[in-house]
Amino acid sequence: MRRVTPHKQSHKLFVLLRLFIACVVLFLLAYTAQFARIQTPGLKVWFFDIGQGDAIFIETPNGQQILIDGGPGDSILQKLSSVMWPWDHSIDAIVITHPDADHITGLVSVFERYQVKTIYETGVRGGTPMIQALEQAIAEEQSQNKIVREGQTFNWDGVQVFVHWPSEEAIQTQKDRNNTSVVLKLVYGSTSILLTGDAEETIEEEIGFSVGDIDVLKVGHHGSKTSTSVQFLKVVNPEVAVIPVGADNSYGHPHPIVLEHLKQVGASILRTDLDGDILLVSDSMSYKVSPVFLPF
């Protein structure tokens, strides 16, 4: 049997110790950077990298917290833990854009872990097990429930929120849940952000001119070719486009034609599959959108 000499053992321990110290230093650097981000004044909007789905977390200038959708699984809990203080177990509001699994699955776990004050939703239901699980979680939460329709406006701590979709007619007639998606325009000072859920081209045609010019577009339906028409983009004219999309997804999202449309209008493109988590910060006068490292 080959013997390990004390010299080799001590060298191995030294290497392991150096690796441990390096990991601790990296964690502390990440935690310090996250602390600085949390303390940054103004509006913060995180577009989480949670795979093939949507999960957007908003922190208003005075600390109100709003989660829009929860993605396709429980990874939303780790993302929230990365941007919220460990002792914070409440969320001011959750917006459910539409009840498809890639937008609502993670919300069941969110309702279990966090106390949620207000839920914004369309009232659209369905018979899937995931929708039924979400309905039960909402019933047990006993939050204030608000039904969302086009034309409504909200004020989230100085952030103006304009509801551009769905219409009551769409709720009654649309068979595709994507086209009942909640579409919100957020305005904070001179910064405007359009969050489109999975709304498709026919809805874009309905709302484009009422939305008007924007700064940042959350691209609809993960970059599917059914959304983000060049006509719509020419009307809303985004400077930055964020695409929440899963790496190597089976749908081929984002579609090359969507990327071409965005290039045609000169929009800078950020994608969660390539860039990871993405953070928008605005001081009301100017804004910045960039990839950001989250420790989880």
Backbone torsions as a table, in degrees:
resi	resn	phi	psi	omega
1	MET	NA	135.7	-178.6
2	ARG	-78.4	127.6	-178.0
3	ARG	-91.7	142.5	175.2
4	VAL	-93.2	119.9	-177.1
5	THR	-73.3	153.8	176.7
6	PRO	-55.3	-33.5	-180.0
7	HIS	-63.6	-44.8	179.5
8	LYS	-66.8	-37.6	178.6
9	GLN	-63.8	-43.8	-179.6
10	SER	-67.0	-34.8	178.1
11	HIS	-65.9	-41.5	179.0
12	LYS	-63.4	-43.3	178.4
13	LEU	-62.8	-38.6	179.2
14	PHE	-63.3	-42.4	178.7
15	VAL	-63.9	-44.0	179.2
16	LEU	-63.2	-39.2	178.5
17	LEU	-63.9	-41.7	178.9
18	ARG	-64.2	-40.2	178.0
19	LEU	-64.6	-40.7	179.1
20	PHE	-63.2	-44.6	180.0
21	ILE	-63.6	-40.1	179.2
22	ALA	-63.0	-41.5	178.6
23	CYS	-63.8	-41.8	179.1
24	VAL	-63.4	-43.5	180.0
25	VAL	-62.6	-44.1	179.3
26	LEU	-62.7	-40.9	178.6
27	PHE	-63.8	-43.7	-179.8
28	LEU	-64.6	-38.9	177.1
29	LEU	-63.3	-43.7	178.9
30	ALA	-64.4	-41.2	-179.4
31	TYR	-66.1	-40.5	178.6
32	THR	-64.2	-42.1	178.4
33	ALA	-63.4	-40.1	179.1
34	GLN	-67.1	-38.4	176.8
35	PHE	-59.9	-42.5	179.3
36	ALA	-64.0	-38.9	179.2
37	ARG	-66.0	-42.6	-179.4
38	ILE	-62.8	-35.5	-178.1
39	GLN	-81.0	-11.1	-179.5
40	THR	-62.9	126.2	-179.8
41	PRO	-71.3	160.3	176.7
42	GLY	104.0	-165.6	-179.7
43	LEU	-89.8	135.7	176.1
44	LYS	-127.4	131.9	179.0
45	VAL	-129.8	116.8	177.1
46	TRP	-98.9	130.9	170.0
47	PHE	-104.1	103.2	-171.6
48	PHE	-76.3	143.5	172.2
49	ASP	-87.0	93.1	-176.8
50	ILE	-122.4	24.6	-179.5
51	GLY	90.6	-153.0	-176.3
52	GLN	-81.3	82.7	-178.4
53	GLY	178.0	-177.5	-179.6
54	ASP	-118.3	137.5	169.0
55	ALA	-156.6	113.7	-175.8
56	ILE	-123.6	128.8	-177.8
57	PHE	-116.7	128.5	-176.4
58	ILE	-116.2	132.4	170.0
59	GLU	-120.2	119.9	-176.0
60	THR	-78.6	170.4	-176.1
61	PRO	-55.0	-32.4	179.9
62	ASN	-106.6	18.6	168.5
63	GLY	96.3	6.4	173.0
64	GLN	-67.7	146.0	-174.7
65	GLN	-123.7	126.1	-178.7
66	ILE	-128.9	130.6	176.3
67	LEU	-109.8	126.2	177.2
68	ILE	-108.8	107.8	-177.5
69	ASP	67.5	165.4	-173.1
70	GLY	-132.5	7.2	176.0
71	GLY	76.9	-176.8	-172.1
72	PRO	-89.5	2.9	-177.3
73	GLY	-166.6	-169.3	-173.7
74	ASP	-79.5	-0.4	179.6
75	SER	-61.7	-18.7	177.2
76	ILE	-59.3	-31.8	-179.0
77	LEU	-65.5	-40.5	178.2
78	GLN	-67.5	-38.1	179.1
79	LYS	-64.5	-45.0	178.7
80	LEU	-62.8	-37.9	178.3
81	SER	-63.3	-25.7	-179.0
82	SER	-77.9	-23.0	-174.6
83	VAL	-117.8	-3.6	177.2
84	MET	-115.7	151.5	177.1
85	TRP	-65.6	147.8	-176.6
86	PRO	-57.9	-29.8	-177.7
87	TRP	-88.6	-1.7	-177.5
88	ASP	-87.9	111.8	-177.8
89	HIS	-120.6	27.3	178.0
90	SER	-133.7	148.2	175.6
91	ILE	-127.4	132.8	-175.2
92	ASP	-67.6	-39.1	-178.0
93	ALA	-155.1	149.3	170.3
94	ILE	-123.7	132.5	174.7
95	VAL	-108.1	124.2	175.7
96	ILE	-102.8	105.8	-174.6
97	THR	-67.6	-42.6	176.0
98	HIS	-168.4	153.6	-168.8
99	PRO	-88.5	55.3	170.9
100	ASP	-96.1	149.6	-170.7
101	ALA	-58.5	-35.1	-177.6
102	ASP	-74.6	-2.6	177.2
103	HIS	-115.6	-21.8	-171.7
104	ILE	-117.7	-15.4	-172.6
105	THR	-56.8	-46.4	-179.2
106	GLY	-67.3	-19.7	-177.3
107	LEU	-67.1	-28.7	178.9
108	VAL	-58.8	-45.3	178.3
109	SER	-68.8	-34.8	178.1
110	VAL	-62.4	-43.2	178.8
111	PHE	-64.7	-30.5	179.0
112	GLU	-71.8	-34.9	-174.8
113	ARG	-92.2	-32.8	-172.6
114	TYR	-115.9	148.3	171.1
115	GLN	-86.0	124.1	-175.5
116	VAL	-111.7	125.0	-175.9
117	LYS	-78.2	-45.4	-174.2
118	THR	-136.0	139.7	175.5
119	ILE	-117.4	127.4	173.5
120	TYR	-106.0	126.2	180.0
121	GLU	-153.4	173.1	-176.6
122	THR	-93.7	-18.0	-174.1
123	GLY	89.0	-3.0	178.0
124	VAL	-69.1	134.3	-178.9
125	ARG	-126.5	177.9	178.1
126	GLY	-167.2	175.5	-173.3
127	GLY	-100.9	13.5	-177.9
128	THR	-75.7	152.6	177.7
129	PRO	-57.6	-35.3	-179.3
130	MET	-68.5	-40.7	177.2
131	ILE	-63.5	-40.5	179.0
132	GLN	-64.6	-39.3	177.6
133	ALA	-64.9	-39.1	178.0
134	LEU	-66.2	-42.9	178.6
135	GLU	-58.4	-41.3	179.0
136	GLN	-65.7	-41.7	179.2
137	ALA	-62.9	-39.8	178.4
138	ILE	-65.4	-42.8	-179.6
139	ALA	-62.0	-39.8	-179.4
140	GLU	-73.3	-26.6	-178.0
141	GLU	-70.0	-33.6	-179.6
142	GLN	57.8	41.6	176.6
143	SER	-82.5	165.5	169.5
144	GLN	-70.1	129.6	-175.5
145	ASN	-112.2	126.8	180.0
146	LYS	-120.8	127.0	176.8
147	ILE	-85.6	130.6	-172.6
148	VAL	-101.9	133.7	175.9
149	ARG	-141.3	155.5	180.0
150	GLU	-56.8	146.4	179.5
151	GLY	94.6	-16.8	177.9
152	GLN	-75.0	153.4	174.1
153	THR	-132.8	147.2	176.2
154	PHE	-132.4	160.1	173.8
155	ASN	-125.0	110.7	177.5
156	TRP	-100.4	85.4	173.1
157	ASP	56.4	49.7	178.6
158	GLY	90.7	-7.6	174.9
159	VAL	-96.7	116.0	178.9
160	GLN	-78.8	132.9	-177.7
161	VAL	-120.6	120.4	180.0
162	PHE	-112.0	126.5	178.9
163	VAL	-91.7	117.3	-179.0
164	HIS	-103.0	-11.7	179.2
165	TRP	-165.4	148.8	13.5
166	PRO	-95.0	159.8	170.6
167	SER	-85.0	162.5	177.1
168	GLU	-63.5	-36.7	178.8
169	GLU	-63.0	-41.0	179.5
170	ALA	-62.2	-40.6	179.6
171	ILE	-61.1	-37.0	-176.5
172	GLN	-81.0	-28.8	-169.6
173	THR	-114.3	-26.0	-174.9
174	GLN	-73.3	126.4	177.2
175	LYS	-88.3	-22.9	179.3
176	ASP	-90.4	117.5	-178.0
177	ARG	-60.6	-28.2	177.8
178	ASN	-54.8	-38.0	-175.8
179	ASN	-86.8	10.5	166.5
180	THR	-109.0	11.5	-177.6
181	SER	-59.2	142.4	170.4
182	VAL	-70.8	126.4	176.1
183	VAL	-115.3	120.1	-175.8
184	LEU	-119.5	140.5	169.1
185	LYS	-111.9	121.6	177.6
186	LEU	-101.0	132.4	178.9
187	VAL	-128.1	120.0	176.1
188	TYR	-127.6	103.0	-174.5
189	GLY	62.7	-122.4	180.0
190	SER	-95.8	7.7	179.9
191	THR	-100.8	129.5	179.2
192	SER	-128.8	138.1	-175.6
193	ILE	-133.4	131.7	177.9
194	LEU	-111.0	123.1	179.7
195	LEU	-112.0	116.5	-164.7
196	THR	-107.5	1.4	-175.5
197	GLY	56.8	-132.1	177.1
198	ASP	-114.0	22.8	-178.2
199	ALA	-59.2	140.8	-174.5
200	GLU	-102.4	-176.8	-171.7
201	GLU	-55.9	-39.1	-178.3
202	THR	-61.9	-33.6	177.8
203	ILE	-75.9	-39.2	176.6
204	GLU	-56.2	-40.5	178.2
205	GLU	-62.3	-34.2	-179.0
206	GLU	-70.7	-37.8	-167.4
207	ILE	-107.5	-11.9	-170.5
208	GLY	-51.2	-52.4	-174.7
209	PHE	-72.0	-28.7	176.5
210	SER	-74.0	-29.1	176.9
211	VAL	-70.6	-48.5	-178.7
212	GLY	73.6	-163.6	-174.7
213	ASP	-68.8	137.5	179.0
214	ILE	-133.1	166.8	175.9
215	ASP	-93.3	-47.8	-172.9
216	VAL	-127.2	132.8	177.7
217	LEU	-114.9	124.8	165.9
218	LYS	-83.6	109.4	-172.4
219	VAL	-62.1	135.7	-176.0
220	GLY	-70.4	143.3	169.9
221	HIS	54.6	38.5	171.5
222	HIS	61.8	23.9	179.9
223	GLY	87.7	16.7	175.5
224	SER	-63.6	150.4	179.1
225	LYS	-70.6	-7.8	177.4
226	THR	-77.3	-9.0	-178.8
227	SER	-128.0	174.2	172.7
228	THR	63.5	55.4	176.8
229	SER	-70.6	153.8	179.7
230	VAL	-66.3	-30.9	177.0
231	GLN	-63.1	-43.5	178.3
232	PHE	-63.2	-44.5	-178.3
233	LEU	-63.6	-35.4	179.0
234	LYS	-67.7	-27.0	178.4
235	VAL	-79.1	-47.8	-175.3
236	VAL	-86.4	-23.1	168.8
237	ASN	51.3	59.3	-177.4
238	PRO	-72.6	144.6	172.8
239	GLU	-82.1	-34.7	-177.8
240	VAL	-131.0	138.7	175.7
241	ALA	-121.4	128.9	177.7
242	VAL	-111.7	127.8	-179.1
243	ILE	-115.3	107.2	172.7
244	PRO	-79.0	116.4	-172.5
245	VAL	-155.6	146.0	-179.7
246	GLY	-84.3	144.1	178.6
247	ALA	-64.3	135.1	176.5
248	ASP	52.7	38.8	-179.2
249	ASN	-69.7	155.4	-174.3
250	SER	-75.7	-8.4	-177.4
251	TYR	-90.0	-10.7	-176.4
252	GLY	75.4	22.5	177.2
253	HIS	-81.9	145.0	-6.8
254	PRO	-77.0	146.1	-178.1
255	HIS	-70.6	140.4	-179.7
256	PRO	-54.0	-33.3	-178.5
257	ILE	-68.6	-32.0	176.9
258	VAL	-68.0	-43.7	177.2
259	LEU	-60.6	-38.9	178.2
260	GLU	-65.8	-41.3	177.7
261	HIS	-59.4	-43.4	-179.6
262	LEU	-65.5	-38.8	177.6
263	LYS	-65.7	-35.6	-179.2
264	GLN	-61.1	-33.8	-180.0
265	VAL	-95.8	5.6	174.5
266	GLY	77.8	20.9	-179.3
267	ALA	-79.6	135.7	170.1
268	SER	-73.3	141.0	-173.3
269	ILE	-115.7	128.7	171.3
270	LEU	-122.7	138.9	-175.9
271	ARG	-131.6	135.0	-179.1
272	THR	-68.5	-26.7	179.3
273	ASP	-70.3	-27.5	-179.5
274	LEU	-103.6	-35.2	-172.9
275	ASP	-104.1	-8.6	-177.6
276	GLY	75.2	-150.6	179.9
277	ASP	-66.7	143.3	-174.4
278	ILE	-126.5	135.8	-177.0
279	LEU	-123.5	130.6	170.2
280	LEU	-105.3	130.3	176.1
281	VAL	-125.0	131.3	178.1
282	SER	-132.3	137.3	173.9
283	ASP	-101.0	14.0	-179.0
284	SER	86.0	-23.1	177.8
285	MET	-98.2	-36.2	-179.6
286	SER	-145.2	166.4	-179.0
287	TYR	-141.5	162.6	176.3
288	LYS	-140.8	135.1	176.2
289	VAL	-122.4	126.1	-177.0
290	SER	-157.4	157.4	172.8
291	PRO	-61.7	150.1	-179.1
292	VAL	-141.6	140.3	179.5
293	PHE	-85.8	121.5	171.4
294	LEU	-108.2	139.2	-173.9
295	PRO	-66.0	-16.6	179.1
296	PHE	-116.3	NA	NA
